[in-house]
Amino acid sequence: MFNHTPLSINYLSENHFITLKILITGGNSARALKLLKAFPAHFILFADYGDVPAIFTEKYALTSLGVLNKDSIAHILLNFCITESIDCIIPLNAFEAEPIAKSAVLFKEYNIEVLLPQADVLWEYIGEKLGDHSDFAVFIHGECIFSTSKKWPQEKTDHLNGVYTFNETDIKLFTV
């Protein structure tokens, strides 16, 4: 396992790190909880649709996004991010990826970082899951900030943004 500290996620202010509030959707799944180790210095708000047990700890919480309405996913998540003062969103539900990627500019206007590939290349990374035991890596604007393995199947990563699962031959968006 190796870690990097990108400037885009660990802001430095007078030699102190500012803790970011990161929203991870699909938070009611064990797979989403794996991402806790990728962001040890930040507060993680796991969220999911429907009934979700309310959990709150010092490092993370679990909450509900309300009733699922796939027609207005981007609106629901943007409103939630603004209300909860979210700094970064990692949408793990596959049905959220396209609407959020297409709305990334709007999220950016509210200073909310969207960790997804750009909408025009998103299709390259959506598809059949590689399995729950595959390695995963977190990229922010091409820089790997966390990975469970040093074995990366491709060399060029400057366009990657988001959480990816990978094996020796393929990479896909990390979804639940």
N, C-alpha and C positions, 0 to 999 in steps of 0.2 A: 504494500500500500504506500502511495506517496501523496504528498500534499503540496500545493503551491498557494501563495497568497496573492490573488489578483487585486489590483487597485480598484477595480469596479465593484467588488463586493465587500472588501474590508476597508472602509474609509478611515483615514488617519486624520486626527484632529488634535493638534498639540501633543503628539506622541501617545495618544490614547485611541484605542479602537472603539468605534461606535457600533453598538450592537444593532443589527438590522432585524426587522420583523419580516419573516418570509412565510408566505402562504403556499402550502402544498395541498392541492386538491386530491381527491381520491384517498383522503386521509384515514378512512375507516378500514384500510387494508394493511396487512402485515408488510406487504411490499413497499408501501409508502414510508413506513417506519424505518426502513433501511437507510433512508436519506438523512436521518438524524446525525449519523457519524460524519457526514460530508460537511455539516455546518455547525461544529461544536461551539463556536463563539457567538452564535446568533439565536434569536428566539424563533421557533418554528410554530406556526399555527396550522395544524392539520385540519382540513375541513372536508365535509362530504355532504351529499344531498340526503334529505329525509331525516329520519330519526337517528341521532348520533349521541352516544353517551358524552356528557359534558365532563371533560377532564382538564385540569389546569395544574401545571407544575412550574417550577422556576425556568426550565429550558424549553418547554413546549406545552401546547394545549390542543384540544380536539373540540371542534364545534360544528354546528350544522350550517349549511348554506341555504336551508329552506327546501321547498318543494322544487324538484327538478323540472325545468322548462327549457328544453333544448333549443327552442326558437329564439331565446334571448340570453344565451350563455354569456356572451361578452358583456352585455349590460349588467347582468346579475353579478358577475365577478368584478367588474370595474367598480360598481357601487359598493360591493363588499370591501374591496381593497381601500377605497377612499374612506369609508366608515371606520374601518379597523386600523387605519394608518399603516398599511402594508407598504414595504419598500420593494419587495420582489415577489413575483408569482411564478410558481412552477406547477403548471396544470398537468396532472398525471392521467386524467380520464381521456381516453382516445377521442371521444366526441367533443372535447373542449379544444383540442389542438388547433384545428383550422380556424374556428371563429376567433380564438385568442391571437393566433399568429397574424390574422388579417387586421386585428384591432391593436396591434402592438404600438403603433404610433400614438393612438389615443391614450393608452396606458402610460406611455413615455411623457405625454403632456402633463400628467399628474405625478411625474417622477417615480413611476412604478416600473421596475425592470422586469421584462418578460423573458423567462428562460425557455425559449423555444427557437427552433430554426426559423429562418425567414419563410413567409408564406409561399414564396415561389419555389422553394426547395423542400418544403415540408413533406411532400409525397415520397421523397426518396427515403425517408426514415420512418414512415408509418407502414405497418404491415404486421405480419405474423410475429408474435413475441418469440424471443430467443430462449425463454424459460426463466423460471424464478431463480435458478441457481447461476445464471450468467453473471459475469462481472458488470459493473457499471462505472461510469465516469461522469463528472460534472464539468462542463465547459462554459466559460463566459467569454464571449467574443473571441473564440479561438484558443483561449488559454485554459488548460486543464487545471482545475483547482483541487480536484479530488479524483482518485481512481482506486478501485479495489485490486487492480492488477496493472503491471507495466506492459503487458502484452496487448498492444493496440493493433487492430487489423489493417489500418491504413495510415500512411504517413502524413498526409495533408489534413490539418485540422483547423486552419485559420478561419474557416467559415462556420465552425460548429458553435452552437449556443444552446444550452439546455442539458438535460440529463439523458444519457444514452446507455443502453445495455449492449454488450458486445461479446463476441466469442472470437475465435481465431480468424474467421472469415467474413464476418458481417457485423454491422452496427444498426441498431434500431432505436427509436425514441423509447425511453423508459416509460411504460404505461401500466396502468392497473386494470 
